[in-house]
Amino acid sequence: MAEAYIIDAVRTPVGKRGGGLSQAHPADLGAHVIRALMERTGVDPGAVEDVIFGCCDTIGPQSGDVARTCWLAAGMPEHVPGVTIDRQCGSSQQSVHFAAQAVMSGTTDLVVAGGVQNMSQIPIASAMTVAEPMGFTDPFSGSKGWVERYGTQEVSQFRGAEMIAEKWGITREDMEVFALESHERAIRAIDEGRFENEIIPYGDVTTDEGPRRGTSLEKMAKLRTLEEGGRLTAAVASQISDGASCVLVASERAVKDHGLRPRARIHHLSVRAADPIFMLTAPIPATAHALEKTGMTLDQIDRVEINEAFASVVLAWEKETGADMSVVNTNGGAIALGHPIGATGTRLMTTLLNELERTGGRYGLQTMCEGGGQANVTILERTS
């Protein structure tokens, strides 16, 4: 099978809700990383054959095929098309999968894959709530087939995260210890300059705004739970954020024709699904599936990025996989760094790539939970 290579990967800093990126138009955020990617790789933008961007809640400034708008807002050639995809939190990781599959099939040679989200401007689930005046309160309850299968029970990430904590015996204290470690790792990464090669400053915003230097277990313990009698608080959940990220995916022919130096090869890509009510457990079977397909074990994986949608998601995954957490989210995760949902997939990949290079690791695995009970898995092999 033909190979697909990652040539370069960039991202904006992740802005906190109401922070330094909150007033930026999503198309301008996406354009910012696209321009940087083209400049860093030296590729003729006219040779790019498609732009695939992930984005959720595609209304307002994120509507109208924002992938195409980002490309044009970057001043890039009009003949290059763009498409916007939604696999919920895994949207931009899926954009890489689609790009790689196009390259592996031989139908394209150069694809920009990424994602963008401004959650300050368009709150999460806006695509659902905007339809309330039309009589639709959620995506499910009007479906006869859905109700016959799953009833009228609540379907939400918050309920799923609580159910996971209960099923796997994960306490509030367990989650708070994990969350504190996420902040500490992210702060260390910032202070040591580990993100400098991947972040493209946007105006005055030069670094991730989410990590809390003054947080502590004592402060976390004072927060109210999200629901009465529950275990989750805001401290153990990913932060609402703004940002954009993208990578350049190339074929072997494009590498030769454009004189490119790949940073990584896509060793494996897949997506699996599980219970949509638990919603956030699919990284467990998805990881097992990826390892089985490749004949690998987690011991062969040098670095792992698993999205910290909630602390319970990662801790349940740890319990099931037996992963060595010293190689997991080594520079912090979404609890500290934030989760601009449409952009997080390629944000994680950008960080994973740079971490493999920093440490000399060979293989990196990325996975994340997604709405609908889904999870993508990508395994990268460092080549530079």
Residue pairs with C-beta under 8 A, 6 or more apart in sequence:
1 104
2 103
2 104
2 105
2 106
2 251
2 252
3 103
3 104
3 251
3 252
3 265
3 266
4 99
4 100
4 101
4 103
4 104
4 249
4 250
4 251
4 265
4 266
5 249
5 250
5 251
5 252
5 255
5 260
5 262
5 263
5 264
5 265
5 266
5 383
6 247
6 248
6 249
6 262
6 263
6 264
6 265
6 266
6 349
6 353
6 380
7 41
7 43
7 247
7 248
7 249
7 250
7 255
7 260
7 261
7 262
7 263
8 37
8 40
8 41
8 247
8 248
8 263
9 37
9 198
9 245
9 246
9 247
9 248
9 263
9 346
9 349
9 350
9 353
9 354
10 33
10 36
10 37
10 40
10 198
10 199
10 200
10 245
10 246
10 247
10 350
11 33
11 198
11 199
11 200
11 243
11 244
11 245
11 246
11 343
11 346
11 347
11 350
11 351
12 21
12 29
12 32
12 33
12 199
12 200
12 201
12 202
12 205
12 243
12 244
12 245
13 20
13 21
13 199
13 201
13 202
13 205
13 206
13 207
13 208
13 209
13 243
14 208
14 209
14 210
14 241
14 242
14 243
14 337
14 338
14 340
14 347
15 21
15 22
15 120
15 202
15 205
15 209
15 241
15 242
15 243
15 338
15 340
16 209
16 210
16 239
16 240
16 241
16 242
16 338
17 119
17 120
17 239
17 240
17 241
17 242
18 120
19 120
19 205
19 209
19 242
20 202
20 203
20 204
20 205
20 209
21 29
21 118
21 120
21 202
21 205
21 242
21 243
22 118
22 120
22 121
22 242
23 120
24 118
24 202
24 242
25 61
25 73
25 118
26 55
26 61
26 62
26 66
26 70
26 116
26 117
26 118
26 121
26 122
26 244
27 61
27 66
27 69
27 70
27 73
27 116
28 73
29 70
29 116
29 118
29 202
29 242
29 243
29 244
30 53
30 66
30 67
30 69
30 70
30 71
30 73
30 74
30 114
30 116
30 244
30 246
31 70
31 71
31 73
31 74
31 75
32 74
32 200
32 202
32 244
33 114
33 200
33 244
33 245
33 246
34 51
34 70
34 71
34 74
34 76
34 112
34 114
34 246
35 74
35 75
36 200
37 112
37 246
37 247
37 248
38 45
38 74
38 76
41 248
41 260
42 258
43 110
43 248
43 258
43 260
44 258
45 76
45 77
45 80
46 77
46 79
46 80
47 109
47 110
47 254
47 258
48 76
48 80
48 110
48 111
48 112
49 80
49 102
49 108
49 109
49 110
49 111
50 80
50 81
50 82
50 83
50 99
50 102
50 108
50 111
50 112
51 67
51 68
51 70
51 71
51 80
51 81
51 82
51 83
51 111
51 112
51 113
52 67
52 82
52 83
52 85
52 95
52 98
52 99
52 111
52 112
52 113
52 114
53 66
53 67
53 70
53 82
53 83
53 84
53 85
53 92
53 95
53 113
53 114
53 115
53 116
53 246
53 342
54 84
54 85
54 86
54 87
54 90
54 91
54 92
54 93
54 94
54 95
54 114
54 115
54 116
54 342
54 343
54 345
54 346
55 62
55 66
55 67
55 84
55 85
55 86
55 91
55 115
55 116
55 117
55 342
56 86
56 88
56 89
56 91
56 117
56 124
56 127
56 341
56 342
57 117
57 122
57 123
57 124
57 125
57 126
57 127
58 66
58 84
58 86
58 127
59 122
59 126
59 127
59 130
60 121
60 122
60 126
61 118
61 121
61 122
62 116
62 117
62 118
62 122
62 342
65 82
65 83
65 84
66 84
66 116
67 82
67 83
67 84
68 81
68 82
68 83
68 84
69 82
70 82
70 116
70 244
71 80
71 82
71 112
72 78
85 91
85 94
85 95
85 98
86 342
87 93
87 94
87 271
87 370
87 374
87 376
88 341
88 370
88 371
88 372
88 374
89 307
89 309
89 339
89 341
89 344
89 345
89 368
89 369
89 370
89 371
90 271
90 345
90 368
90 369
90 370
90 374
90 375
90 376
91 115
91 341
91 342
91 345
92 113
92 114
92 115
92 245
92 246
92 342
92 343
92 344
92 345
92 346
92 347
93 344
93 345
93 346
93 348
93 349
93 366
93 368
93 376
93 378
94 271
94 345
94 376
95 113
95 114
95 115
95 345
95 346
96 113
96 247
96 249
96 266
96 269
96 345
96 346
96 349
96 378
97 269
97 271
97 376
97 378
98 113
99 108
99 111
99 112
99 113
99 249
100 249
100 266
100 269
101 269
102 108
102 111
103 109
103 111
103 249
103 250
103 251
103 254
106 251
108 251
109 250
109 251
109 253
109 254
109 257
110 248
110 249
110 250
110 251
110 254
110 258
111 248
111 249
111 250
112 246
112 247
112 248
112 249
113 246
113 247
113 248
113 249
113 346
114 244
114 245
114 246
114 247
114 343
114 346
115 244
115 245
115 246
115 340
115 342
115 343
115 344
115 345
115 346
115 347
116 243
116 244
116 340
116 342
116 343
117 241
117 242
117 243
117 244
117 340
117 341
117 342
117 343
117 344
118 242
118 340
119 240
119 241
119 242
119 340
119 341
120 240
120 242
121 242
123 129
123 240
124 240
124 341
128 136
128 138
128 139
136 142
138 155
140 146
140 147
140 150
140 155
141 147
141 152
150 276
150 277
153 277
155 276
155 277
155 279
156 279
157 279
157 280
157 309
157 310
157 371
158 226
158 227
158 232
159 277
159 279
160 277
160 278
160 279
160 280
160 281
161 232
161 237
161 280
161 309
161 310
161 312
161 313
162 226
162 227
162 230
162 231
162 232
162 312
163 277
163 278
164 170
164 278
164 280
164 281
164 310
164 312
164 313
164 316
165 171
165 175
165 231
165 232
165 312
165 316
166 231
167 278
167 316
168 312
168 315
168 316
168 319
170 231
170 311
170 312
170 315
170 316
171 231
172 225
172 231
172 232
172 233
172 236
174 311
174 315
175 231
175 232
175 236
175 310
175 311
175 312
175 315
176 217
176 220
176 221
176 233
176 235
176 236
176 311
177 217
178 236
178 311
178 314
178 315
178 335
179 220
179 235
179 236
179 311
179 335
179 336
180 215
180 216
180 217
180 220
182 308
182 311
182 329
182 332
182 333
182 335
182 336
182 337
183 211
183 212
183 213
183 215
183 332
183 335
183 336
184 332
185 329
185 330
185 331
185 332
185 336
186 208
186 210
186 211
186 331
186 332
186 333
186 336
186 337
187 211
187 213
187 332
187 336
188 331
189 195
189 330
189 331
189 332
190 207
190 208
190 211
194 331
194 354
194 355
194 358
195 207
195 208
195 331
195 351
195 354
197 354
198 350
198 351
198 353
198 354
199 206
199 207
199 208
208 337
208 338
209 338
210 239
210 241
210 336
210 337
210 338
211 332
211 336
211 337
212 336
215 235
219 235
220 233
220 235
220 236
223 233
223 234
223 235
224 233
225 231
225 232
225 233
226 232
226 233
226 234
226 237
231 312
232 310
232 312
235 335
236 310
236 311
236 312
236 335
237 309
237 310
237 311
237 335
238 307
238 308
238 309
238 310
238 333
238 334
238 335
238 338
238 339
239 334
239 335
239 336
239 337
239 338
239 339
240 338
240 339
241 337
241 338
241 339
241 340
242 340
243 338
243 340
243 343
243 347
244 340
244 343
245 343
245 344
245 345
245 346
245 347
245 349
245 350
246 346
247 346
247 349
247 350
249 266
250 258
250 260
250 262
254 260
255 261
255 262
261 384
262 383
262 384
263 353
263 357
263 382
263 383
263 384
264 353
264 356
264 364
264 380
264 381
264 382
264 383
264 384
265 380
265 381
265 383
266 378
266 379
266 380
266 381
267 294
267 363
267 379
267 380
267 381
268 290
268 293
268 294
268 377
268 378
268 379
269 376
269 377
269 378
269 379
270 286
270 289
270 290
270 293
270 376
270 377
271 286
271 374
271 375
271 376
271 377
272 282
272 285
272 286
272 289
272 374
272 375
272 377
273 282
273 372
273 373
273 374
273 375
274 281
274 282
274 284
274 285
274 373
274 374
274 375
275 281
275 373
276 372
276 373
277 373
278 373
279 369
279 371
279 372
279 373
280 309
280 310
280 312
280 313
280 369
280 373
281 313
281 316
281 369
281 373
282 369
282 370
282 373
282 374
282 375
283 306
283 313
283 317
283 367
283 368
283 369
283 375
283 377
284 316
284 317
284 320
284 321
285 375
286 367
286 375
286 376
286 377
287 298
287 317
287 321
287 365
287 367
287 375
287 377
288 321
289 377
290 296
290 365
290 367
290 377
290 379
291 297
291 298
294 379
296 363
296 379
298 304
298 321
298 322
298 323
298 324
298 365
299 324
300 363
301 327
301 363
301 364
301 365
301 379
302 327
302 356
302 359
302 361
302 362
302 363
302 364
303 327
303 328
303 330
303 352
303 355
303 356
303 359
303 361
303 363
303 364
303 365
304 323
304 327
304 328
304 329
304 364
304 365
304 366
304 367
305 328
305 329
305 333
305 348
305 349
305 351
305 352
305 364
305 365
305 366
305 367
306 313
306 314
306 317
306 328
306 329
306 333
306 366
306 367
306 368
307 313
307 333
307 334
307 339
307 344
307 348
307 367
307 368
307 369
308 314
308 329
308 333
308 334
308 335
308 336
308 339
309 334
309 339
309 368
309 369
311 335
313 369
314 328
314 329
314 333
317 323
318 325
318 328
330 355
331 351
331 355
334 344
340 347
344 368
345 366
345 368
345 376
348 366
348 368
349 366
349 378
349 380
352 364
352 366
352 380
353 364
353 380
353 382
355 361
355 364
356 362
356 363
356 364
356 380
356 382
357 382
357 384
361 382
362 381
362 382
363 379
363 380
363 381
363 382
364 379
364 380
364 382
365 377
365 378
365 379
365 380
366 376
366 377
366 378
366 379
366 380
367 375
367 376
367 377
367 378
368 375
368 376
369 375
370 376
